[in-house]
Amino acid sequence: MNDNRTRNKLYTEFALGASVLLLGILLAIPGDQNGIFLLGIGIIFLGLNLLRRMKGIPVNLFSTLVGVLALGGGLYALAQPVLNFPRVEVGFIPLALIVVGLYILIPAPRHTTDLQE
């Protein structure tokens, strides 16, 4: 059990380090890199959870949700100029609050059995 915990911590730190590195590289490049950043974050977080699954470590719902949203947002942002999709601008803070709220609400039904008499 402790080996899985240590491995999970290592994988999580690697994913966070890769995310910060990606952000730093994209900030050094002039221009709008939001779509590439979102796409990269989605790939990193979903890759992290794929690795967890392959190694028998429980998948983290929050990072999976963030990965799916980031991947979708990145694909949309990159496809928008090519396919003439309408431009959607959502600030980071509202999006982060929505993700955290969903993370709190989704597992809530599983924990309500503890409250029943």
C-alpha positions as CSV (number, residue, x, y, z in Angstrom):
1,M,0.0,0.0,0.0
2,N,2.8,2.4,0.9
3,D,4.5,1.7,-2.4
4,N,1.3,2.8,-4.3
5,R,1.1,5.9,-2.2
6,T,4.8,6.8,-2.9
7,R,4.4,6.0,-6.6
8,N,1.2,8.2,-6.8
9,K,3.0,11.1,-5.2
10,L,5.9,10.8,-7.6
11,Y,3.5,10.7,-10.6
12,T,1.5,13.7,-9.3
13,E,4.7,15.7,-8.7
14,F,5.9,14.9,-12.2
15,A,2.6,16.0,-13.7
16,L,2.6,19.2,-11.8
17,G,6.2,19.9,-12.8
18,A,5.4,19.2,-16.4
19,S,2.4,21.6,-16.2
20,V,4.5,24.4,-14.7
21,L,7.2,23.8,-17.3
22,L,4.6,23.9,-20.1
23,L,3.2,27.2,-18.7
24,G,6.7,28.7,-18.5
25,I,7.6,27.7,-22.1
26,L,4.3,29.1,-23.5
27,L,4.6,32.3,-21.5
28,A,8.0,32.8,-23.2
29,I,6.4,32.6,-26.7
30,P,4.7,35.8,-27.9
31,G,1.1,35.5,-28.9
32,D,-2.1,33.8,-27.6
33,Q,-1.1,30.3,-26.4
34,N,-4.3,29.6,-24.4
35,G,-5.5,26.7,-26.6
36,I,-2.1,25.0,-26.6
37,F,-1.9,25.4,-22.8
38,L,-5.3,23.9,-22.2
39,L,-4.6,21.1,-24.6
40,G,-1.3,20.4,-22.9
41,I,-2.8,20.4,-19.4
42,G,-5.6,18.1,-20.6
43,I,-3.0,15.6,-22.0
44,I,-0.8,15.8,-18.9
45,F,-3.7,15.2,-16.4
46,L,-5.4,12.5,-18.5
47,G,-2.0,10.8,-19.0
48,L,-1.4,11.0,-15.2
49,N,-4.7,9.2,-14.6
50,L,-4.0,6.6,-17.4
51,L,-0.7,5.8,-15.7
52,R,-2.4,5.5,-12.3
53,R,-4.9,3.1,-13.8
54,M,-2.2,1.0,-15.5
55,K,-0.2,0.8,-12.2
56,G,-3.3,-0.2,-10.1
57,I,-3.5,3.2,-8.3
58,P,-7.0,4.6,-7.9
59,V,-7.8,7.3,-10.5
60,N,-8.4,10.8,-9.1
61,L,-11.8,12.1,-10.2
62,F,-10.8,15.8,-9.8
63,S,-7.7,15.6,-12.0
64,T,-9.6,13.5,-14.6
65,L,-12.4,16.1,-14.7
66,V,-9.9,18.9,-15.0
67,G,-8.1,17.0,-17.8
68,V,-11.3,16.4,-19.8
69,L,-12.4,20.0,-19.5
70,A,-8.9,21.3,-20.4
71,L,-8.6,19.0,-23.3
72,G,-12.0,19.9,-24.6
73,G,-11.4,23.6,-24.1
74,G,-8.0,23.3,-25.9
75,L,-9.4,21.5,-28.8
76,Y,-12.2,24.0,-29.1
77,A,-9.9,27.0,-28.9
78,L,-7.5,25.5,-31.6
79,A,-10.4,24.5,-33.9
80,Q,-12.3,27.8,-33.5
81,P,-10.5,29.8,-36.1
82,V,-10.4,27.0,-38.6
83,L,-14.0,25.8,-38.3
84,N,-15.5,29.3,-37.5
85,F,-16.9,28.2,-34.1
86,P,-18.2,31.1,-32.1
87,R,-15.6,32.5,-29.7
88,V,-16.3,31.7,-26.1
89,E,-14.4,33.4,-23.4
90,V,-14.7,32.2,-19.8
91,G,-12.4,33.5,-17.2
92,F,-10.1,31.2,-15.3
93,I,-11.6,31.9,-11.8
94,P,-15.2,31.1,-12.8
95,L,-14.1,28.0,-14.6
96,A,-12.0,26.9,-11.6
97,L,-14.9,27.5,-9.2
98,I,-17.2,25.4,-11.4
99,V,-14.8,22.5,-11.5
100,V,-14.2,22.6,-7.7
101,G,-18.0,22.8,-7.2
102,L,-18.6,19.8,-9.4
103,Y,-15.8,17.9,-7.6
104,I,-17.5,18.6,-4.3
105,L,-21.0,17.7,-5.5
106,I,-20.3,14.6,-7.6
107,P,-19.1,12.4,-4.8
108,A,-21.6,13.8,-2.3
109,P,-24.2,11.0,-2.8
110,R,-21.7,8.3,-1.8
111,H,-21.1,10.0,1.5
112,T,-24.7,10.6,2.5
113,T,-25.0,6.9,3.6
114,D,-22.9,7.8,6.6
115,L,-25.5,10.4,7.7
116,Q,-28.5,8.0,7.5
117,E,-29.7,6.4,10.7
